[in-house]
Amino acid sequence: MTESTEKPDVPPAATETPEAKQTMDILEIMSILPHRYPFLLIDRVVEIERRQRIVAIKNVSFNEPQFQGHFPDYPIMPGVLMVEAIAQAGGALLLTEIPDRGNKLMVFTGIDSAKFRKPVVPGDQVRIEVKVLNWRSAAVRMQGTATVDGKVVCEAIVMCALVPRPAKKTEAKPE
């Protein structure tokens, strides 16, 4: 795999801020991403380079529901959830740049070159680094790498698109 030295194609920021925030706690992540337990798969953001790169942390706990069945005698984090964590970290980076993000969703459009190198087990802390490869107004391509103790456990290229969020259905009032 060759690395491009070109800068990703990124649009100008919606609003430039002199001091962009470099970290996010779980409440800030939840204000950006629509995911919730048990499907919110990043716990903290420790580094951000606007429109370029993000580093997030996932603390893997035995109490997570996937370990009841994957696998009861040898609990390992499913690979699809590691790829989802990569996408969520990328989404946290990208949605910070969207002024009307409450009306938008970032959805998968593709996954390329996914590789799973080592099992992730309860007690591990996964470091997820996502780099923007290509960013258009409604579509993004990102390279994600997940590591535990400095060793690569998962890597993938994910493509996502920005779509309108469906309006919430309101319940009809009984008469």
N, C-alpha and C positions, 0 to 999 in steps of 0.2 A: 504494500500500500504506500503510495507516495503522498507526501504532504504538500499542499499548495502554499506558496509564500504570499499569494495575493490576499488582500484584505477582503473580508466578506462584503457582498453587496448589501449595504444597509441603508434604509431610508433615514432622513434627518429625524431627530427626536421631536416628539410632539411639543414638548416644552423643555428647554435646556435648564437644568438647575446647576448652580455653581458647585454645590457639595452634594453629590449623589450618595445615597445611603449604600454602605458596603456590606451590610449583613441584614438578616431578617430572622425574627423568632417565629414560633409556630403561629401566633395570632396574626402577624403580618403576612405570613404565607397563606393562611386561611382567608385573609381579606383579598387575596389576588386569585388563588385557585378555587374552583368550585368543589373540589374533592373534599370528602370528610371521612372520618374513621368508618370502616376499616380500610378505606381505599386511598387515604392521603398517605403517600409513601416517602415524604421528605419531612424531617423534623426541624431543620435549621439550615439557614444559608450563611456560609462563612466568608464568601468572597463574591463580589460582583464587579464585572467590567461591563458597563452599559453597552448593550447591543453586540457584545463580543463573547462573553464567557461568564459562567457561574459555577460555584462549587457549593454543593449541598451535602448534608449529613443525614443518613438514615440509621437510627439505632434499632437493631433487630432484637425483638423481645419474644420469648417463648410464648407469651400470652396472645400473640397475634393469631387470628382465626385460621390462617392457612396451615399452621403446623398441626392442627387436629387431624388432617388427612394427608399431609405432604411432608413427610411420611411419619406415621405415629412412632415408629421405633428409630427413625433417623431423620429428624426434622431439618429440612433444607428449604431455603427460600426459593420459590419457583422462579425460573429464568424470566418468564413473562412479566413478573412483578419487578424484577430488576430493570428490564427495558422500560416498563411503565414509570419507574422512579426516575430514570434518565429523562423521559419525556416530561414528567412533572417539573423537574428542575429546570429544563429548558423553557417550559411554559411559564414558570415563575419569572424567569429573566425577560421573556418576550412580552408577557402581559403587563409588566410594569411600564412599558412604552406605549400602551394603548389607552388613550384617554377615556374611552367609553367601554372599558373592559367588562362592565356589568351587563352589557348587551351582547357580548361575544363569548364564544367558546373556542378553544384550541383543540382540534381533533387530529388523531393519527391519519395520515394518508399513505404511509409506507415505512417499512423497516428494512434496512439493508445491512449486510455484513455482521449480523448478530453472532457473537461468540461468547460462550460461557466457559471460563477457564478453571474456576475452583468453586466448590460449594460455599454458600453463605449460610451460616447457622446462627441460632439464637445466641446472643451475647456479642456478636460482631457489630462493629460500627463501620458502615459502608460510606466511603467518600465518593461522591458523584461529581465528576467534572464534565461540563458540557460546553463545547465551543461551537459558535455559529459558523457554518460553512457558507450558507447562502440565505439571504433574508430579502424577501419581496414583501410588498404590502399585505398580501393575503396568504403567503406560504413561506415556510422556513425549512431549511435542511441543517441538521446539527449532528456533530460527532460527540458521543457520550462514552465515558470510561468510568467504570465503578471499580474501586479498589478497597481491600481490607488489609490493614497493616502494610501498606505499600505494594501489595501484590494485586495485579489485575484479576478481577473475578468475572467481569462482564464488560463487553464493549459492543456498541451498535451505532449505526447511523440512522437517525429517525427523521422522518418528514412529517410536518404538521401543517394544517391549514386553519386559518381564522374564519369562523363561520358565525352567522347571527345566532344568538341564543334564543330558543323558542320561548314564547311568552308563557308565563305560569298560568295554569288553568285555575280559575276561581270556582269555588263551590257555589252551587245554587242554594239560595236560602229557602228553607222549607216554609210553606205558607200556613 
